[in-house]
Amino acid sequence: MNRKTIRTLLWLATMFILPGERGATQHSNLPFCTAPNEQLFPDIVSDGYQGAIITWMDARNGNRDVFIQKIDAKGKILWKENGIPICQLPSSQGWPIIIPTSNNDGAIIVWRDSRNGNPDLYAQRIDMNGAALWQKNGIPICQNLASQDDPKAIADGEDGVIVVWEDWRNNRQDLFAQRLNGKGETIWSKDGVAVYDGEGDQYDPSLTTDQTGGAIFAWWDISTPEWTVFSQRISSDGKQLWSEQGVTVCEANGNQGGPLVISDGSSGAFIVWSDYRNDPAIFTTADLYAQRLNANGQRLWNPAGIAICNQTKNQQQPFIAHVNHGIDGIVVTWWDDRDIFSDIYAQWINSDGEPMWEKNGLPICTAEGEQRQPKLIRDRSNGTIIYWLDYRGDYGNKATSAIYAQRIDKNGRSLWPLNGRPICLAEGGQMTPDAIMIDNTLLIAWSDGRNGNSYDIDIYADLILVDPKIRE
């Protein structure tokens, strides 16, 4: 199943799973973009000055384009109503990613672009006023005649970005990457350097900084008899630093896939993945495992990884964040169907690979119905805010997802109401929320169907003041 099919199925799920508690407490929220047709997949970064810049995919012109908008910590929209276009060529532009610049003087947006037929990758840099600084409609990251898909991007620490993607130039799905400097110049080879271009297909690349201008990547490979998670480090000048085919992250039998990677603060990385070692034949019951690699690609924990959660039933969709820039490990959240319907759980793994909260995870939300697609961010008081799509409610009705959130302190104690506080309960359903902290304020934005037309999806947002008094 390809990525576009999965995204479509996730959206359909928001249309046909239960509403929860709608009409009981309505949040008006902030209409961020209400242009005609669909506005999808908002992505947010701080502007470095008490505000945020948001990008999204926009179909107001019939095809998909990329737009941006800026908001301050009081909820004031700062640029043109309904946003500024970054690229609105007649072809399709979509799936934008936004990356803050190192100098806090704007942002860089990366997107998938079909102006040449097969999808390529393009980028644009904007200043603090939303003005484009590179050539109109963006500069090419990769224009190879084959397709490029599923881009991911991070800041390079030197005012540029590093981008990785899935690439079909060799008639198979390989992984390539490119680095752009702050002027929009490509630093590595034309159309990118190979992260992995061996036999078989590689999926779902993830990347993090190596803190020296390069990056550490993780992906999963299905060319071997069992799915395997690999990792590679590429230097600031585009050279592979580990073995040519990458290092094996987990030596356990069975299948491993869907990895996420995040810096450990010491030029190494933590990697989390879905693991089917206890369900080798069916591929329906995953556990979650983690590994830490040092700067040389050596495994620092058990060669088979350490269990984040190996509870019976299924754990999926992990999301990770640093604890103190990786020095104290990572916090992981996921959905978990140990109690029939999926709930939200979390775990803190310290830098030595030790679980710090309850074995197999801390329950964040066990409300009735389904909870899915959790994400998390760290607050400014050593706590964590977890937010998710929530389908609690009466079965049998037409279902749409709400957005809920929970805040926990460093000991894993909930600071908001049991099973989370509602962020948005509007009719029509919400999807793909993204959030950042602006000092002591949580800014969260999402695609919203409250206007009652499945083809007219808008962007809404909310700002929530976070209590600075975390219990010790």
C-alpha positions in Angstrom: 0.0 0.0 0.0 1.5 3.3 -1.0 1.7 6.4 1.0 -1.0 8.3 -0.9 -3.4 5.3 -0.3 -2.7 5.3 3.4 -3.3 9.0 3.7 -6.6 8.6 1.8 -7.7 5.8 4.1 -6.8 7.9 7.2 -8.9 10.7 5.9 -11.8 8.4 5.2 -11.5 7.0 8.7 -12.2 10.5 10.1 -15.4 10.5 8.1 -16.8 7.2 9.3 -15.8 6.7 12.9 -17.8 8.0 15.8 -18.2 11.6 16.8 -17.6 11.9 20.5 -19.4 14.4 22.9 -20.3 16.8 20.1 -22.6 19.6 21.0 -21.7 19.2 24.7 -18.8 21.7 24.7 -18.1 23.6 21.5 -14.9 25.3 20.9 -15.1 28.2 18.5 -11.3 28.1 17.8 -9.6 30.4 15.4 -10.4 30.3 11.6 -6.9 30.4 10.2 -7.7 29.8 6.5 -11.2 29.4 5.1 -10.5 29.7 1.4 -12.7 27.6 -0.9 -12.0 23.8 -1.4 -9.5 21.9 0.7 -6.7 23.1 2.9 -4.8 20.1 4.3 -1.7 19.0 6.3 -0.7 22.2 8.2 2.9 22.2 9.4 4.1 24.7 12.0 7.4 26.2 13.2 8.3 29.0 15.6 9.3 32.3 14.0 11.7 32.8 16.9 9.9 36.0 18.0 6.7 35.1 19.9 4.9 33.9 16.8 4.7 31.0 14.4 4.7 30.4 10.6 2.3 27.7 9.2 2.3 26.1 5.7 -0.3 23.8 4.2 -1.5 22.2 0.9 -4.3 24.3 -0.6 -6.8 23.5 -3.4 -8.5 26.8 -3.7 -7.4 27.1 -7.3 -8.6 23.7 -8.3 -5.2 22.0 -8.2 -3.0 21.7 -5.1 -0.7 24.7 -4.2 1.4 25.6 -1.2 0.4 28.6 1.1 1.8 30.1 4.3 0.6 32.3 7.1 1.9 33.9 10.3 0.3 34.2 13.7 1.4 35.8 16.9 1.0 34.4 20.5 -2.3 36.3 21.0 -3.9 34.6 17.9 -3.6 37.6 15.6 -3.2 36.7 11.9 -0.3 38.8 10.6 -0.2 38.3 6.8 -2.8 38.4 4.0 -6.2 36.9 4.7 -6.2 33.2 3.9 -2.4 33.2 3.4 0.4 33.9 1.0 1.0 31.6 -2.0 4.5 30.0 -2.1 3.8 28.2 -5.4 0.6 28.1 -7.4 1.5 26.8 -10.8 -1.1 24.9 -12.8 0.5 21.6 -11.8 0.1 20.1 -8.4 2.2 21.1 -5.4 1.7 19.5 -2.0 2.8 17.9 1.2 4.8 21.0 2.3 7.3 20.9 5.2 8.5 24.0 7.0 11.9 24.4 8.6 13.0 27.3 10.7 16.2 29.1 9.7 19.1 29.2 12.1 19.1 33.0 12.3 15.4 33.2 13.2 14.8 35.4 10.1 12.2 33.4 8.3 11.7 29.8 7.2 12.4 27.3 4.4 9.5 25.4 2.8 10.0 22.0 1.0 7.3 20.4 -1.1 6.5 17.7 -3.7 5.9 19.3 -7.1 4.5 17.9 -10.4 5.3 20.8 -12.7 7.6 18.6 -14.9 5.2 15.6 -15.0 6.7 13.1 -12.5 6.8 14.5 -9.0 10.0 16.4 -8.1 11.0 18.3 -5.0 11.3 22.1 -4.6 12.0 24.6 -1.9 11.5 28.3 -1.1 12.9 30.5 1.6 10.8 33.4 3.0 11.7 36.3 5.3 9.9 37.5 8.4 7.3 39.2 6.2 6.5 36.2 4.1 8.4 37.5 1.0 10.1 34.8 -1.2 13.9 35.1 -1.1 14.7 32.5 -3.8 13.5 32.3 -7.4 9.8 32.5 -8.0 7.9 29.3 -7.4 11.0 27.7 -5.7 14.3 26.2 -6.5 14.7 22.5 -7.5 16.0 20.0 -4.9 15.7 17.1 -7.3 14.5 17.0 -10.9 15.5 13.5 -11.8 13.1 12.1 -14.5 11.9 9.4 -12.1 9.5 10.1 -9.2 10.5 11.6 -5.9 8.1 11.1 -3.0 7.6 11.4 0.8 10.2 14.1 1.6 11.4 14.8 5.1 13.5 17.7 6.1 15.5 19.2 9.0 17.6 22.3 9.6 21.3 21.7 9.0 22.4 24.0 11.8 24.0 26.5 9.4 21.0 28.3 7.9 20.1 25.6 5.4 18.2 22.3 5.3 18.8 18.6 4.7 16.1 16.8 2.8 15.6 13.0 2.3 13.1 11.3 0.0 12.0 8.0 -1.7 13.4 7.9 -5.2 12.6 5.7 -8.3 15.5 6.6 -10.6 16.9 3.0 -10.4 13.5 1.4 -11.1 13.2 0.6 -7.4 12.4 2.6 -4.3 15.8 3.9 -3.0 16.6 6.8 -0.6 18.4 10.0 -1.7 19.2 13.2 0.2 20.3 16.8 -0.6 21.6 19.7 1.4 20.7 23.3 0.6 22.5 26.3 2.0 20.8 29.5 3.1 21.2 30.9 -0.4 19.3 28.1 -2.0 22.3 26.4 -3.5 22.6 22.6 -3.5 25.7 21.5 -1.7 25.7 17.8 -2.4 25.7 16.1 -5.9 23.1 17.1 -8.5 19.7 15.5 -7.7 21.1 14.2 -4.4 23.4 11.6 -2.8 22.4 8.1 -2.1 21.4 7.3 1.5 20.7 3.8 0.2 20.5 2.5 -3.4 20.8 -1.2 -3.1 18.5 -4.0 -4.2 14.8 -4.0 -3.1 12.7 -1.2 -1.8 13.3 1.1 1.1 10.5 2.9 2.9 9.6 5.7 5.3 12.9 7.6 5.6 13.4 9.6 8.9 16.3 11.9 9.7 17.8 13.9 12.5 20.9 16.2 12.9 24.3 14.7 13.6 25.1 18.1 15.1 28.0 18.7 12.7 26.1 19.8 9.6 25.2 16.3 8.5 22.4 13.9 9.3 21.6 10.4 10.6 18.9 8.5 8.7 16.7 5.5 9.4 14.4 3.5 7.2 13.1 0.0 6.7 14.0 -2.5 4.0 11.8 -5.3 2.6 14.4 -6.8 0.2 15.5 -9.3 2.8 13.4 -12.3 3.9 12.4 -10.2 6.9 11.7 -6.5 7.1 14.8 -4.8 8.6 15.5 -1.4 10.0 18.7 0.3 8.9 20.5 3.6 9.6 23.2 5.7 7.9 25.1 8.8 8.7 26.0 11.3 6.0 28.6 14.1 6.6 28.1 17.8 6.0 29.8 17.3 2.6 27.5 14.4 1.5 29.7 11.4 2.3 28.5 8.2 3.9 30.2 7.7 7.2 29.0 4.2 8.1 28.9 1.0 6.0 27.8 1.4 2.4 24.5 -0.4 3.0 23.9 1.2 6.4 24.0 -0.4 9.8 21.4 -2.9 11.1 19.6 -1.3 14.0 18.0 -4.5 15.3 19.3 -8.0 15.2 16.2 -9.8 16.4 14.3 -12.3 14.3 11.0 -11.3 12.8 10.0 -8.1 11.0 10.7 -4.5 12.0 9.5 -1.4 10.2 8.3 2.2 10.4 11.3 3.7 12.2 11.6 7.2 13.6 15.0 8.7 14.5 15.9 11.6 16.8 19.3 13.0 17.9 20.8 11.8 21.2 22.6 15.1 21.8 26.0 13.5 21.3 26.2 13.1 17.5 24.3 9.8 17.8 20.7 9.0 17.6 17.7 7.2 19.3 15.6 5.1 16.9 12.1 3.7 17.6 10.3 1.2 15.4 7.3 -1.1 15.1 8.4 -4.7 15.8 6.6 -7.9 14.8 9.0 -10.4 16.4 6.2 -11.8 18.5 3.8 -12.1 15.5 5.9 -13.3 12.6 3.1 -14.7 10.4 0.2 -12.2 10.5 1.8 -8.8 10.6 -1.1 -7.4 12.6 0.3 -7.2 16.1 3.2 -4.9 16.6 5.3 -4.0 19.7 7.5 -1.0 20.0 11.3 -1.2 20.5 14.1 1.3 20.6 17.9 1.4 20.0 20.6 4.0 20.5 23.5 4.4 18.1 26.6 6.4 18.8 28.4 8.7 16.3 30.2 5.7 14.8 26.9 3.7 14.2 27.6 1.3 17.0 24.6 0.0 19.0 24.7 1.1 22.6 21.8 -1.0 23.9 20.8 -4.6 23.5 21.5 -5.7 19.9 17.8 -6.7 19.6 16.7 -3.4 21.0 14.9 -2.5 24.2 11.2 -2.9 24.6 9.2 0.3 24.9 6.0 -1.8 25.0 5.6 -5.5 24.2 2.2 -5.8 25.8 -0.1 -8.3 24.1 -2.2 -6.9 21.3 -1.1 -4.0 19.0 1.0 -0.9 19.5 1.3 1.5 16.5 2.0 5.0 15.3 4.8 5.9 17.7 5.9 9.6 18.0 9.0 10.8 19.8 10.5 13.9 21.4 13.7 14.8 23.2 14.1 15.0 26.9 16.5 17.9 27.4 17.8 17.8 23.9 18.4 14.0 24.1 20.6 14.1 27.2 18.0 12.4 29.4 16.6 10.2 26.6 13.3 10.4 24.8 9.5 10.4 25.4 7.5 8.2 23.2 3.7 8.1 22.6 1.6 5.6 20.6 -1.9 4.1 20.2 -2.5 0.8 21.9 -5.4 -1.6 21.6 -4.6 -3.8 24.7 -8.2 -3.0 25.9 -9.9 -3.8 22.6 -10.2 -0.2 21.3 -7.1 1.8 20.7 -6.0 4.1 23.6 -3.1 6.5 24.0 0.0 5.5 26.0 3.4 7.0 26.6 6.8 6.1 28.0 10.0 7.9 29.0 13.2 6.0 28.0 16.3 7.4 29.6 19.7 7.7 27.8 20.7 4.2 29.2 17.6 2.5 27.7 15.7 2.2 30.9 11.9 2.8 31.0 11.2 5.5 33.6 7.4 5.2 33.9 5.0 2.2 34.2 6.1 -1.0 32.5 4.6 -1.1 28.9 3.6 2.5 29.1 1.6 5.1 31.0 -2.1 5.4 30.1 -2.7 8.9 28.7 -6.3 8.4 27.4 -8.4 5.3 27.9 -11.8 6.9 27.0 -14.4 4.9 25.2 -14.1 4.5 21.4 -10.9 4.9 19.4 -8.0 7.3 19.9 -5.4 7.5 17.1 -2.5 9.4 15.6 -0.9 10.7 18.8 1.8 13.4 18.7 3.7 15.1 21.4 5.8 18.2 22.2 7.8 19.1 25.3 6.5 22.1 27.3 8.8 24.8 28.8 8.5 23.3 32.4 10.0 19.8 31.9 6.6 18.4 31.1 5.0 16.8 28.0 1.9 17.7 26.0 0.3 14.8 24.0 -2.4 15.4 21.5 -4.4 13.0 19.3 -7.5 12.3 17.2 -10.3 11.1 19.3 -13.4 9.1 18.3 -15.1 8.7 21.6 -18.9 8.7 21.5 -22.0 6.6 20.8 -21.6 3.8 18.2 -23.9 3.7 15.2 -23.7 7.4 14.4 -21.8 8.9 11.5 -18.4 9.4 13.0 -15.9 12.2 12.9 -12.8 12.8 14.9 -12.2 15.4 17.6 -8.9 16.6 18.9 -8.0 16.1 22.6 -4.8 16.7 24.5 -3.2 15.8 27.9 -0.3 17.3 29.8 1.9 15.3 32.1 4.7 16.2 34.4 8.2 14.7 34.5 6.9 11.9 36.7 4.1 11.0 34.3 1.3 12.5 36.3 -1.6 14.0 34.4 -2.1 17.7 34.8 -5.2 18.2 32.7 -8.6 16.3 33.1 -8.8 12.6 33.0 -8.6 11.3 29.4 -7.6 14.7 28.2 -9.1 18.1 27.6 -10.9 18.8 24.3 -9.1 21.1 21.8 -11.8 20.9 19.2 -15.2 19.2 19.2 -16.7 21.0 16.1 -18.9 19.0 13.8 -17.4 17.7 10.6 -14.3 16.2 11.9 -10.7 17.3 12.4 -7.5 15.7 11.1 -3.7 16.0 11.0 -3.1 18.4 13.9 0.3 19.9 14.4 1.5 21.9 17.4 4.4 24.0 18.9 5.1 25.8 22.1 5.4 29.6 22.0 6.9 30.3 25.5 4.1 29.2 27.8 1.4 28.9 25.1 0.5 25.8 23.1 -0.4 26.7 19.5 -2.1 23.9 17.6 -3.5 23.9 14.1 -5.4 21.3 12.1 -7.6 20.6 9.0 -11.2 21.0 9.9 -14.5 19.9 8.2 -17.0 22.0 10.3 -18.4 23.7 7.2 -20.2 20.5 6.4 -18.8 19.7 2.9 -16.2 17.0 2.6 -14.6 18.9 -0.2 -14.3 22.2 1.7 -11.8 21.6 4.5 -10.3 24.6 6.3 -7.4 25.3 8.6 -8.3 26.1 12.2 -6.1 26.8 15.2 -6.2 27.3 19.0 -3.9 28.8 21.5 -3.9 27.4 25.1 -2.1 29.0 28.0 -0.1 26.3 29.7 0.2 26.5 33.5 3.8 27.1 34.4 3.6 25.4 37.8 4.5 21.8 37.2 4.4 19.6 40.3 7.7 18.3 41.4 
